[in-house]
Structures are given as C-alpha cells and as structure tokens.
Amino acid sequence: MSKTNGERESLFSKQTIETVMHRCLEAVMDRYPRLTADGFMNLKDATFADRREDLKGQADGFWAAHAWLSQFDRMKSLSVEGGSKSYGLKEYPERKYQVYISNGAFIAAALNLGFPIQEKGLNAFIGIKRTPKFRSALLHG
C-alpha cells in the first residue's frame, strides 16, 4: 500500500529534522572556521568565540534560510556585481517564516546548498541566479 505525501512527512519527527539541521550547520562551520552568527569574523576579535557558539544554536534560522534558498538556482561562478548580499537577503525568509535568521545562519545555509559566495567583511555575496522566480520572491515574499 502506497503512502501519501502527508504520511511520508510524518515519518520524520521534528527531533529528527532538528538533528539533521544541527549536523548540517556543524559541517558548514567545520569547513568555514571564521563563520559566526554575525558572519565572517576575524579569529582575533574579542567576541569571536561567543559569536561562534551562538551560531551553533541557530538551527531554526538555518533551516528557514535553507528552505527559502533551496527554491532558487545557483550561479556557476560569482562576481560581486552579480551576487546578492547576505544581510539584505535574510529579511525575506525571516518575513516568510516568522523566524529570526542571523547573517551567519543565512550564509551557512547558502554554503550548505552549494551556492557560490564571496566574502565581503562580515557579509557574503551569494550567487543566486536572478530568475523571474527569484525576483518575484523578493517582491511578493
């Protein structure tokens, strides 16, 4: 007997999804040791360790950013002129999902999904193709 989509979704508990998201976030943090809740920080910054630890607890924001970003196409390569800045983009999934998303959690989600990025201070330019679907999401949420 075949299960419906609703029945399939119920196979994954909230706890399972949270565990997967925490592991994905930790994997990105392992690959990018300067990534913190604020974005990319200097390792010598006095608040670095605290802000790095804060990012570990932001799986909900990471998940919301991941869900929002996953609907868009990635650029193959990135120039600053073609990218969209992480800090400005994060407000769209925040409004859609009614959850706070730190700059670092948004960048981590983009990295986890394979979007090309280019660091710019704390922020990152994210290589999202400017398709009609992307432009519509920016206009209509």
N, C-alpha and C positions, 0 to 999 in steps of 0.2 A: 504494500500500500504506500503510495507516494504522499509525502508531506507537503503542506502548503508553505509559502514563504513565512507566514506568521509562526508556524510550528517549527520551522528550521531556525528562526531567530531565537526562539525560546530555548534552544539547546545551549546558547551562550549566556551564561549568567552575567550579571553586572560585575561581579567579582572577577570572573574570567577576563572580561574585556578590560577592566582596570589593570589587571596583572599584565596583560599583553601591552597595554599602552605604557605602563611603567617601564617595562623591559625595552620597548622601542625607544623611549625617551632616554633611558640609561645608555643604550647602544649609541645613540647620536652623541650624547655627552662624552662617551669614551673616545669617539672619533674626533671630537672638537673640544679639546680641554679648556679653551678660553670662553666657551659659551656659558652664560649665566642667565638668570631671569631677566636681566636688563639687556642682554645681547652679548656681543663680543667685548670682553673686558681685558685689560692688562692684568697679567698674573700678579703683579706687584701692588695693585690697587688695594687699599686698606679694607674695602668691603667685599673683595673678590670671593673669599671662602663662604661668607654668609649668602651672597647672591647666587653662588653656585649651588649651595644647599637648598636655597629657595626654589630653584628651578626643578629640583628632584620632586618636589611636592605639587607640581603643576600639571599633573596628567590630564585633568579635566580640560584645561585650556589647550593643552597639546592635542587632545582628542578632537575638540571643536575646530581648531585650526586645520587639523588633518582632514576632517570631514569636509570642510569648506574648500580647501585647496585641491582635494582629490577630484573635484569635478572639472578642473581646468587642465589644458595641455601645457606641457613643458617646452621651453625653448631648448634647442640643441646646445647652444652656447649663449653667452650673455655679455652684453656691453652695458655700462651704466645707463646709457641713453635708452636702452630697450627694456630695462628692468623696472620693477615697481618696488618702492621702499617698504621694508617690513613694518616699520612703525605705523605708517599710514594705512597699510592693508589690513592690519589686525583688527581694526574697528569694525570691518564688515562682518566677519564671523562672530565678533562679540555681540553685535546687534542681533544677528540672526539667531544665535543660540542662547543669548542672555547669560553669558558667562565671561568672566574676566580672562583675557589671554595676555600674558606678558610678551614682550618683544622676543625674549629668548625662546619661549614655548612656540611662538609662531615660526621663528627661524628653524627651530628643531623639527617641526612638522614638515616644513618645506624640504629640509635636508633628508628626512626620512623617506619622503616621497620621490626623491631624486631630482628635485628642481635645482638647476644651477644657481649658485648665489655668488655674489661678490661683496665682501665686507666693506663697509663704509662707516668707520667709527664703531659705535655700539650697534648700529643697524646693519642691514644687508639688503642689497638689491636682489630681488627674486625674479628668476627668469620664467615668467608666466606669459604664454602667448596671448596677445591682445585680440582674441576672437570675439565675435558678437556675443557669445555666451558669457565671456568674462566682462565685457563692457556692460551687459545687461545686469549682471550680478552687482556691479558697482553702483548702477543707477537705481535698481529696484530691490536690492537685498537678497 
